[in-house]
Amino acid sequence: MQLITYIISQTKLPELSVKNTVELLNEDATIPFISRYRKERTGNLDEVQIGDIVKFKEQFEALEKRKTVILKAIEEQEALTPELKQNIEAAQDLTALEDLYLPFKKSRKTKAETARQNGLEPLAKIIMSQNASDLASIAFKYIKGDIASADEALEGARHIIAEWINERTDIRNNIRHQLERFAMISTKVVKSKAESEEAQKFRDYFDWEESLSRIPSHRLLAILRAETEGFIKSKITIDDEKALAKIEDRVIRSNNESTEQIQIAIQDAYKRLLLPSLSNEALQNAKTQADEAAISVFAKNLKQLLLGSPLGEKRILAIDPGFRSGCKVVCLDAQGGLLYNETIYPHPPKNDTLGAMKKISSLSEAYEIEAIAIGNGTASRETEAFIRKIRFKNDIQVFVVSEAGASIYSASKIARDEFPNYDVTVRGAVSIGRRLQDPLAELVKIDAKSIGVGQYQHDVDQTKLKKELDVVVESCVNAVGVNLNTASASLLSYVSGIGPKLAENIVNYRDEHGAFSSRKNLQKVPRLGAKAFEQGAGFLRVKSAKNPLDDSAVHPESYAIVESMAKDLGKKVSDLIGNKTELQRLDLKKYCTDTVGLPTLQDIIKELEKPGLDIREQAKVFTFNQNIKTINDLEEGQLLPGIVNNVTNFGAFVDIGIKESGLIHISNLSDSFVSDVNAHVALHQQVIVKVLDVDIPRKRIQLKLHK
């Protein structure tokens, strides 16, 4: 099977779209660039569809690479027949491929290999012919060397037969089918650890049984974590009698002396070889599916977090709250530059509330503060209440900002390089303030895995997780666009075609030569060639540029089209910006060429109507119920404001202003059936919830979404 055929079989996308997309990928084009600026070639595929093409392209290439390795290995054993070669080349997945390779794998010394070395393979063939009589006499002839009796000879022959049975593709696939449909996963607690405090969070799985095909991803990952930590043991089971009967139906063709020997070999093959191997394979397949589900949840949450509402270029006073160590305060300019830092102590044990109030008031006036950002960690509620008591001369908005990952950033090389003379507490407070200004620009500095917005992210395949999250970050950065003259190297590195090294070169060039006056000047950056410029220029913005198109999503390759439009209307390009009336006069078909069609032209018009429009909503002030300070203040039936701070497949967690987040189980998101949590709530969404149950000893809060 060829690459294009394989991708079409997996995606059901049109052949021309797949073919052209693969060509673009082979030319090192990125997903954001292809989906935005090559719509004519792809047939208007979106990022998800292009991402699927990338995934199946990589799968096909990995499969072909493995085929090459296997063919070479079998050829070196001088065992490659034309039929086997054809079967290997025709294999469409790794499982089928590995089954074909199984008889030729060089593994540790097996019972079957020992039996072969003792000359027992002819005896095994005689038994498998199923027409021999007086097997005892036949087996007697094989007594030599390490074989001391006829029984030992028959046992060795059975080991060889068991291996043959294990290597039969039809038998393996039948057991796989039974595992896929009927396998159960069961757990038992490790009694010596049952009473430990660490084990209690897994007590629901101390004695559990469930269908492996139906178990939700979060439950399987919880069970596997509990087993890894030594609190439980799990087991995969199917109906053994049914499975053995299926094998016998495929192997046994007669009823004589050989039958009993083959039946014993079948039981040995099943219990010692087939079931352990294939049940582990089934568990790994279930784990892979659970990983994919968990990674998908994390990716959706991360996207919502990165596209969180920015306040914009405002002067911010940011507070990283604390009790004993005080509240770290920083003042930032509209671009996030650090102007001042100080520590105040409004809470116990110092209780310098009056002094702290005076300090915040004077700083707000001195630095013309427009908004205050308070981290949502320890002492957050107390600090928010303290701030709201201050009477400011100007209207200053107060926001509570998620601290997720701030400590990771504050100790990172990026933070140390930017603030070498400040400690982690100052860096953390700066990060909190910048998150309010622009969540995306700040959060890209942190390893996405460190932002706690998923389920069991530390238990899934870390390579797949990183790859998926990098795609999400790249997608978000390019969807929003990046200010070329203010963006950090971290943010620039996610721009299509740029990467970490070129991002560093851009920042260094900017530091040395001053702000970029146009996109064209990008080409002066060392090592930034034509390909990188093509891929990245459309996603980079130059504010107040001479050419207004430099502050838009219109790609430089299309500037001539816009100039032609302006000329036809008797206007300057600048006259078209935001001029919907004039733009609607244009007959777009007039500007179509062999490479530019209506999809691209419609995008250009849309961008000219609202150039540089931020796809994100603006940040809104939110206030928790000030009477709820701890879990002890909660009562069943209360209606409370909250903010969704995590979304999983089984429900959503909501911050209601106390240390413990409450859970809206999926069944409590609506009065009707809910299949997708994301269809009802989103990360950082402001909601009203009803308290259903409060378990103070276990610190669990059950909530219901109030419509």
C-alpha positions in Angstrom: 0.0 0.0 0.0 1.2 3.4 -0.9 1.3 6.4 1.5 -1.5 8.4 -0.1 -3.8 5.3 -0.3 -3.0 4.5 3.4 -3.9 8.1 4.5 -7.1 8.1 2.5 -8.1 4.8 4.0 -7.7 6.2 7.5 -9.1 9.7 7.0 -11.6 9.4 4.1 -10.4 12.7 2.8 -10.3 13.5 -0.9 -7.2 12.1 -2.8 -6.1 15.5 -4.2 -6.4 17.2 -0.8 -4.2 14.5 0.8 -1.7 14.4 -2.1 -1.2 18.2 -2.0 -1.0 18.4 1.8 1.6 15.6 1.8 3.6 17.6 -0.8 3.4 20.7 1.4 4.5 18.8 4.5 7.4 17.4 2.6 8.4 21.0 1.7 8.5 21.6 5.5 5.3 23.7 5.6 3.7 23.9 9.0 0.1 23.0 9.9 -0.9 26.6 10.7 0.6 27.9 7.5 -1.0 25.2 5.3 -4.5 25.6 6.9 -4.3 29.4 6.7 -2.5 30.2 3.5 -2.8 27.2 1.2 -6.5 26.5 1.2 -6.7 26.2 -2.6 -4.2 23.4 -2.6 -5.7 21.5 0.3 -9.3 21.9 -0.6 -9.9 24.1 2.4 -8.8 21.5 5.0 -8.7 22.7 8.6 -6.0 22.2 11.2 -7.6 19.1 12.6 -7.8 17.4 9.2 -4.2 18.4 8.3 -3.1 17.1 11.8 -4.7 13.7 11.0 -2.8 13.6 7.7 0.4 14.3 9.6 -0.4 11.6 12.2 -1.1 8.9 9.6 1.8 9.9 7.4 4.1 9.3 10.4 2.3 6.0 11.2 2.8 4.8 7.6 6.5 5.8 7.6 7.1 4.0 11.0 5.4 0.9 9.6 7.5 1.0 6.4 10.7 1.4 8.5 9.8 -1.5 10.6 9.1 -3.7 7.6 12.5 -2.9 6.2 14.2 -4.0 9.5 12.1 -7.2 9.7 12.7 -8.2 6.1 16.5 -7.7 6.6 16.5 -9.7 9.8 14.6 -12.7 8.2 16.7 -12.5 5.1 19.9 -12.8 7.2 18.4 -16.0 8.7 17.9 -17.2 5.1 14.2 -17.8 5.9 12.6 -15.2 3.7 10.2 -16.9 1.2 8.4 -15.0 -1.6 5.1 -15.6 0.2 6.4 -14.3 3.5 7.9 -11.3 1.9 4.6 -10.5 0.2 2.7 -10.9 3.5 5.1 -8.6 5.3 4.9 -5.9 2.6 1.1 -6.1 2.6 0.8 -5.8 6.4 -1.2 -2.7 7.3 -0.5 -2.4 11.0 2.3 -3.1 13.5 0.4 -5.9 15.3 0.0 -8.0 12.1 3.6 -7.2 11.1 5.0 -8.4 14.5 2.9 -11.6 14.3 4.5 -12.5 11.0 7.9 -11.8 12.5 7.3 -13.7 15.8 8.6 -17.1 14.6 11.9 -15.5 13.5 12.6 -13.4 16.6 15.9 -14.1 18.3 14.8 -14.4 21.9 16.2 -15.9 25.1 16.4 -19.7 25.2 12.9 -21.2 25.3 11.6 -24.6 26.3 10.8 -25.2 22.6 14.4 -24.3 21.5 15.9 -26.6 24.1 13.6 -29.4 22.8 14.8 -28.7 19.3 18.4 -28.9 20.3 17.5 -32.3 21.9 16.3 -33.5 18.4 12.6 -33.6 19.3 11.2 -31.5 16.4 10.5 -34.7 14.2 8.5 -36.2 17.1 6.5 -33.0 17.4 5.7 -33.2 13.6 4.6 -36.8 14.0 2.2 -35.8 16.8 0.9 -32.9 14.8 0.2 -35.1 11.8 -2.4 -36.7 14.0 -2.3 -40.1 12.4 0.4 -41.9 14.4 -0.3 -44.9 16.7 1.7 -46.2 19.6 3.3 -42.9 20.5 5.1 -44.4 23.5 7.1 -46.6 21.2 7.8 -43.7 18.8 8.9 -41.5 21.7 11.2 -44.2 23.0 13.3 -43.8 19.9 14.1 -40.2 21.0 15.7 -41.2 24.3 19.3 -39.9 24.1 21.5 -37.2 25.6 19.4 -35.1 28.0 16.2 -37.0 27.3 16.0 -39.8 29.8 12.5 -41.2 29.1 9.6 -41.4 26.6 7.6 -39.0 28.8 10.4 -36.4 28.7 10.5 -36.8 24.9 6.8 -36.2 24.6 7.0 -33.3 27.0 9.7 -31.7 24.8 7.6 -32.3 21.7 4.6 -30.6 23.4 6.8 -27.5 24.1 7.6 -27.3 20.4 3.9 -27.7 19.5 2.9 -25.1 22.0 5.3 -22.7 20.3 3.8 -23.5 16.9 0.3 -22.8 18.3 1.5 -19.5 19.8 2.9 -18.4 16.5 -0.3 -19.1 14.5 -1.7 -15.7 13.4 -5.3 -17.1 13.2 -5.2 -18.3 16.8 -3.6 -15.1 18.1 -6.2 -13.0 16.3 -9.0 -15.2 17.7 -7.8 -14.7 21.3 -7.4 -11.0 20.6 -11.0 -10.8 19.4 -12.2 -12.5 22.6 -10.1 -10.1 24.7 -11.4 -7.1 22.8 -15.0 -8.1 23.4 -15.1 -10.0 26.6 -12.0 -9.2 28.7 -12.6 -8.2 32.4 -10.1 -6.2 34.5 -10.3 -7.0 38.2 -8.3 -5.7 41.1 -7.4 -6.8 44.6 -5.8 -4.7 47.4 -2.4 -5.5 48.7 -3.4 -6.3 52.3 -0.2 -5.1 53.9 -0.8 -1.6 52.5 -4.6 -1.4 52.7 -4.7 0.8 55.8 -2.0 3.3 54.7 -3.0 6.9 54.2 -1.6 6.9 50.7 -3.7 3.9 49.7 -7.0 5.5 50.8 -7.4 7.6 47.7 -7.5 4.4 45.7 -9.9 2.5 48.1 -12.6 2.4 45.4 -10.4 -0.1 43.5 -9.5 -2.4 46.5 -12.0 -4.9 45.0 -13.1 -3.9 41.6 -14.2 -5.6 38.4 -15.2 -4.1 35.1 -15.2 -4.7 31.3 -11.9 -3.7 29.8 -13.6 -2.4 26.7 -15.9 -0.2 28.6 -13.8 1.1 31.4 -13.5 5.0 31.3 -10.0 6.3 30.7 -9.7 8.0 34.0 -10.6 4.9 35.9 -8.1 2.7 34.0 -5.3 5.2 34.6 -6.2 5.4 38.3 -6.1 1.6 38.6 -2.7 1.5 36.8 -1.3 4.2 39.0 -2.5 2.4 42.1 -0.8 -0.8 40.9 2.4 1.1 40.1 2.5 2.5 43.6 2.0 -1.0 45.0 -1.5 -0.6 46.6 -3.4 -3.1 44.4 -2.8 -5.9 41.8 -4.8 -6.1 38.6 -5.6 -9.0 36.4 -7.1 -9.4 32.9 -9.4 -12.5 32.4 -11.6 -14.0 29.7 -13.6 -17.3 29.6 -10.7 -19.8 29.5 -12.8 -22.8 28.5 -14.3 -21.0 25.6 -10.8 -19.8 24.5 -9.3 -23.3 24.7 -12.3 -24.7 22.8 -11.7 -22.2 20.0 -8.0 -23.2 19.7 -8.9 -26.9 19.7 -11.4 -26.4 16.9 -8.6 -24.9 14.8 -5.9 -27.5 15.7 -7.4 -30.9 16.4 -8.6 -32.9 13.4 -8.7 -36.5 14.8 -9.4 -38.5 17.9 -6.4 -40.7 18.7 -3.3 -40.9 20.8 -2.0 -37.6 19.4 -5.2 -35.8 20.5 -4.3 -36.0 24.2 -0.8 -34.7 23.6 -2.0 -31.8 21.4 -4.7 -30.9 24.0 -2.0 -30.7 26.7 0.2 -28.6 24.4 -2.8 -26.3 23.7 -3.4 -25.7 27.4 0.3 -25.0 27.9 0.4 -22.6 24.9 -2.7 -20.8 26.1 -1.7 -20.4 29.8 2.1 -19.9 29.4 2.4 -18.1 26.1 -0.8 -16.8 24.5 -2.8 -15.4 27.4 0.0 -13.6 29.2 1.3 -12.0 26.0 -2.1 -11.1 24.5 -3.7 -10.0 27.8 -0.8 -7.7 28.3 -1.2 -6.5 24.7 -4.9 -5.9 25.4 -4.1 -3.9 28.5 -1.5 -1.9 26.7 -4.0 -1.2 23.9 -6.6 0.0 26.5 -3.8 2.1 28.2 -3.0 3.6 24.8 -6.7 4.5 24.3 -6.9 5.9 27.8 -3.7 7.9 27.2 -5.3 9.3 24.0 -8.4 10.3 25.8 -6.5 11.9 28.7 -4.2 13.7 26.3 -7.2 15.0 24.4 -8.7 16.3 27.6 -5.4 18.0 28.5 -5.1 19.5 25.0 -8.7 20.9 25.0 -8.1 22.4 28.5 -4.7 23.9 27.4 -6.2 25.5 24.4 -8.9 27.1 26.4 -6.3 28.3 29.0 -4.0 29.7 26.3 -6.9 31.5 24.6 -8.0 32.9 28.0 -9.3 36.4 28.1 -6.5 39.0 28.1 -6.9 42.4 29.8 -4.4 43.9 27.2 -1.7 46.5 27.6 -2.7 47.9 31.0 -0.5 48.9 33.9 -0.7 46.2 36.5 0.0 45.8 40.2 0.4 42.1 40.8 0.4 40.3 44.2 1.7 36.8 45.0 -0.2 36.4 48.3 1.2 34.7 51.5 0.8 34.7 55.2 4.1 34.4 57.2 6.3 35.3 54.3 4.1 38.2 53.3 2.6 39.2 50.0 5.1 40.0 47.2 4.0 43.0 45.2 5.2 44.1 41.8 4.3 47.0 39.5 4.4 46.4 35.8 4.2 48.8 32.8 1.7 48.2 30.0 4.2 45.9 28.2 4.8 43.8 31.3 8.1 45.4 32.2 9.0 45.3 36.0 9.0 48.8 37.5 9.0 48.2 41.2 8.8 45.4 43.8 8.1 45.2 47.5 6.8 42.9 50.2 3.8 43.8 52.4 2.5 41.9 55.5 -1.3 42.5 55.8 -2.0 39.0 57.3 -1.0 37.1 60.4 1.4 36.9 62.1 2.5 40.5 61.4 -1.0 42.0 60.7 0.4 45.2 59.3 -2.9 45.9 57.5 -2.8 49.7 57.7 0.8 49.9 56.5 0.0 47.5 53.6 -3.0 49.6 52.6 -1.0 52.8 52.5 1.7 51.1 50.4 -0.8 49.7 47.9 -2.5 53.1 47.6 0.7 55.0 47.1 2.0 52.5 44.5 -1.3 52.6 42.6 -1.0 56.4 42.3 2.7 56.5 41.6 2.6 54.0 38.8 -0.9 54.9 37.5 -2.1 51.3 38.1 -5.2 50.3 36.0 -5.8 46.8 37.4 -4.7 44.5 40.2 -3.9 40.8 39.7 -3.9 38.5 42.8 -2.6 34.9 42.6 -5.2 32.3 43.5 -2.9 30.3 45.9 -2.4 30.5 49.7 -4.0 33.6 51.3 -5.7 34.6 48.0 -9.1 35.1 49.4 -7.8 37.0 52.4 -5.7 39.2 50.1 -8.6 39.9 47.8 -10.8 40.9 50.7 -8.0 43.2 52.0 -7.5 44.8 48.6 -11.3 45.4 48.2 -11.3 47.5 51.4 -8.9 50.0 49.9 -10.5 53.2 48.5 -8.6 54.0 45.3 -8.7 57.5 43.8 -9.1 55.9 40.3 -11.3 53.0 39.2 -9.1 50.0 39.5 -10.3 46.5 38.6 -9.3 43.6 40.8 -8.8 40.1 39.3 -7.9 36.7 40.8 -5.5 35.0 38.5 -4.5 31.3 38.2 -1.0 30.6 39.6 -0.8 27.2 37.8 2.8 26.7 36.8 4.0 30.1 38.1 6.5 28.4 40.4 7.9 26.4 37.5 8.4 29.6 35.5 9.9 31.5 38.4 12.7 28.9 38.8 13.2 28.4 35.1 16.2 29.5 33.0 13.9 31.9 31.1 13.0 33.7 34.3 16.6 33.7 35.6 17.8 35.2 32.3 15.2 37.9 32.4 15.5 38.7 36.1 18.9 37.7 37.2 18.9 40.1 40.2 15.6 39.0 41.6 14.5 36.0 43.6 11.8 33.5 42.6 9.0 35.3 44.6 9.5 38.5 42.5 9.5 36.5 39.3 6.4 34.6 40.3 4.5 37.8 41.0 5.6 39.2 37.6 4.3 36.1 36.0 0.9 36.5 37.7 0.6 40.1 36.5 1.6 39.3 32.9 -0.9 36.5 32.8 -3.6 39.0 33.3 -2.2 41.2 30.5 -1.8 38.3 28.1 -2.2 34.7 29.3 -0.9 33.2 26.0 2.3 35.3 25.9 3.1 34.3 29.5 2.0 30.7 29.6 4.1 29.7 26.6 7.2 30.2 28.8 6.1 27.2 30.9 6.3 23.5 30.0 2.7 22.8 29.2 2.8 19.6 31.3 3.4 21.7 34.4 0.0 23.5 34.0 -2.4 21.3 35.9 -5.4 21.3 33.6 -5.8 17.6 32.8 -6.4 14.2 34.2 -3.5 11.8 35.0 -1.1 13.7 32.7 1.9 12.2 34.5 0.7 8.7 33.8 0.3 8.9 30.1 2.8 8.5 27.3 5.0 11.5 27.9 6.3 11.7 24.3 2.8 11.7 22.8 1.7 14.2 25.5 4.5 16.7 24.7 3.9 16.3 20.9 0.2 17.0 21.2 0.6 19.9 23.6 3.2 21.5 21.4 0.8 21.3 18.5 -1.9 23.0 20.6 0.5 25.8 21.7 1.6 26.4 18.1 -2.0 26.5 16.9 -3.0 29.0 19.6 0.0 31.3 19.1 -0.5 31.4 15.3 -4.3 31.8 15.6 -3.8 34.9 17.8 -0.8 36.4 16.0 2.4 37.8 17.6 3.6 41.3 18.0 7.1 41.2 16.5 8.4 44.0 18.5 7.3 43.0 22.0 7.2 39.1 21.9 9.6 37.1 24.0 11.8 34.5 22.4 9.5 31.8 24.0 6.5 33.2 22.2 8.3 33.7 18.9 9.6 30.1 19.0 6.0 28.8 18.4 5.4 31.0 15.4 5.1 28.9 12.2 8.5 28.2 10.7 10.5 30.1 13.4 11.6 27.7 16.2 13.8 28.4 19.2 17.1 29.4 17.4 15.5 31.8 15.0 13.4 33.3 17.8 16.6 34.0 19.7 18.1 35.6 16.6 15.1 37.8 16.1 15.2 39.0 19.7 19.0 39.7 19.5 18.5 41.6 16.2 15.7 43.6 17.8 17.9 44.4 20.8 20.8 45.5 18.6 18.9 47.4 15.8 15.8 48.5 17.6 12.2 47.8 16.7 11.2 46.3 13.3 9.6 48.9 11.1 8.2 46.3 8.7 7.8 42.6 8.1 10.3 42.9 5.2 13.1 43.7 7.7 12.7 40.2 9.2 14.8 39.0 6.2 17.8 40.8 7.7 17.8 38.5 10.7 20.7 36.1 10.6 19.8 32.6 9.3 16.2 33.6 8.6 15.8 32.5 5.0 13.1 32.6 2.4 11.4 29.5 3.7 11.1 30.7 7.3 9.9 34.1 6.1 7.2 32.5 4.0 6.0 30.3 6.8 6.1 32.9 9.6 5.6 36.4 8.2 1.8 36.2 8.1 1.5 35.4 11.8 3.8 38.2 12.9 2.5 41.8 13.4 4.3 45.1 13.2 2.3 47.8 15.0 2.3 51.3 13.5 4.1 50.1 10.4 4.3 52.2 7.2 2.4 49.5 5.4 -0.8 48.8 7.4 -0.9 45.3 6.0 2.1 44.5 8.3 -0.3 44.7 11.2 -2.7 42.2 9.8 -3.0 38.5 8.9 -2.7 39.2 5.2 0.4 37.4 4.0 3.1 39.5 2.3 2.8 37.3 -0.8 -0.8 38.7 -1.1 0.1 42.4 -0.7 0.1 42.9 -4.5 -3.5 41.6 -4.6 -4.6 44.2 -2.0 -2.8 46.9 -3.8 -4.6 45.9 -7.0 -7.9 46.0 -5.1 -7.1 49.5 -3.8 -6.1 50.7 -7.3 -9.4 49.4 -8.8 -11.4 51.3 -6.1 -9.3 54.5 -6.6 -8.1 54.3 -3.0 -4.9 53.8 -1.0 -4.4 50.5 0.8 -4.8 52.4 4.1 -8.2 53.6 3.0 -9.4 50.0 2.7 -8.6 49.1 6.4 -11.9 48.8 8.2 -13.9 50.1 5.2 -16.5 47.4 4.8 -18.6 49.4 2.4 -15.8 49.8 -0.2 -14.6 46.2 0.3 -18.0 44.8 -0.5 -17.9 46.6 -3.9 -15.1 44.3 -5.1 -15.8 41.4 -7.5 -13.4 38.8 -6.0 -13.5 36.5 -9.0 -11.5 39.2 -10.8 -8.5 38.5 -8.6 -8.5 34.7 -8.8 -5.3 33.2 -10.3 -4.0 29.7 -10.7 -2.7 29.7 -7.1 -5.1 32.2 -5.4 -8.8 31.3 -5.2 -11.9 32.6 -3.4 -11.1 31.0 0.0 -7.9 33.1 0.2 -9.5 36.2 -1.2 -12.4 35.9 1.3 -9.9 35.6 4.1 -8.1 38.8 2.9 -11.4 40.7 2.8 -12.4 39.5 6.3 -9.0 40.6 7.6 -9.2 44.0 6.0 -12.6 44.6 7.5 -11.2 44.0 11.1 -7.4 43.9 10.9 -5.6 42.3 13.8 -8.8 41.4 15.6 -8.0 39.4 18.7 -10.1 36.2 18.6 -10.1 36.2 22.5 -12.7 37.7 24.7 -11.6 40.5 27.1 -11.0 39.7 30.7 -14.0 40.2 33.1 -13.9 40.8 36.8 -15.3 38.0 39.0 -16.2 37.9 42.7 -16.6 34.8 44.9 -19.2 34.6 47.7 -17.4 36.5 50.5 -19.2 34.5 53.2 -17.7 31.2 52.1 -14.1 31.0 53.4 -13.6 27.3 54.2 -15.3 24.0 53.4 -17.0 24.2 56.8 -19.0 27.1 55.5 -20.7 25.0 52.8 -24.2 23.7 53.1 -26.3 21.5 50.8 -28.5 23.6 48.5 -26.4 26.7 48.4 -26.0 28.5 45.1 -22.5 29.8 44.6 -20.5 31.6 41.9 -17.5 29.7 40.7 -14.8 29.4 38.0 -14.2 26.1 36.1 -10.5 25.3 36.8 -10.3 21.9 35.3 -12.3 19.8 32.8 -12.0 16.0 32.6 -14.0 13.2 30.9 -15.9 12.5 34.1 -16.8 16.1 35.0 -15.6 19.6 35.7 -13.8 21.0 38.8 -14.9 24.4 40.0 -13.1 26.9 42.2 -15.7 28.3 44.6 -13.2 30.5 46.4 -11.9 28.0 49.0 -8.9 25.7 49.1 -10.8 22.7 47.8 -12.3 22.7 44.4 -15.8 21.1 43.9 -16.7 18.5 41.3 -19.6 18.7 38.9 -19.9 15.1 37.9 -20.8 14.6 34.3 -24.3 13.4 35.4 -24.8 16.7 37.2 -24.0 19.0 34.2 -27.5 18.6 32.8 -30.9 17.0 33.5 -30.5 15.1 30.2 -27.7 12.7 29.2 -24.3 14.2 28.7 -21.7 12.6 26.5 -19.2 15.4 26.2 -18.3 17.6 29.2 -16.8 20.3 26.9 -20.2 20.8 25.3 -21.5 22.2 28.6 -18.6 24.0 30.3 -15.2 25.4 29.4 -12.0 26.1 31.3 -12.2 29.5 33.2 -15.9 29.8 32.5 -17.8 31.7 35.2 -20.7 29.6 36.4 -23.3 29.3 39.2 -23.3 25.9 41.0 -25.5 24.3 43.5 -23.9 22.4 46.5 -25.2 18.8 46.5 -23.0 17.2 49.1 -20.0 18.1 51.4 -17.7 15.3 52.7 -15.5 17.2 55.1 -13.3 14.2 56.3 -12.4 13.4 52.6 -12.5 17.1 51.6 -14.9 16.3 48.7 -17.5 18.7 47.4 -20.2 17.5 45.0 -21.8 20.3 42.8 -24.5 20.6 40.2 -24.4 23.2 37.3 -27.2 25.7 37.9 -28.7 26.9 34.6 
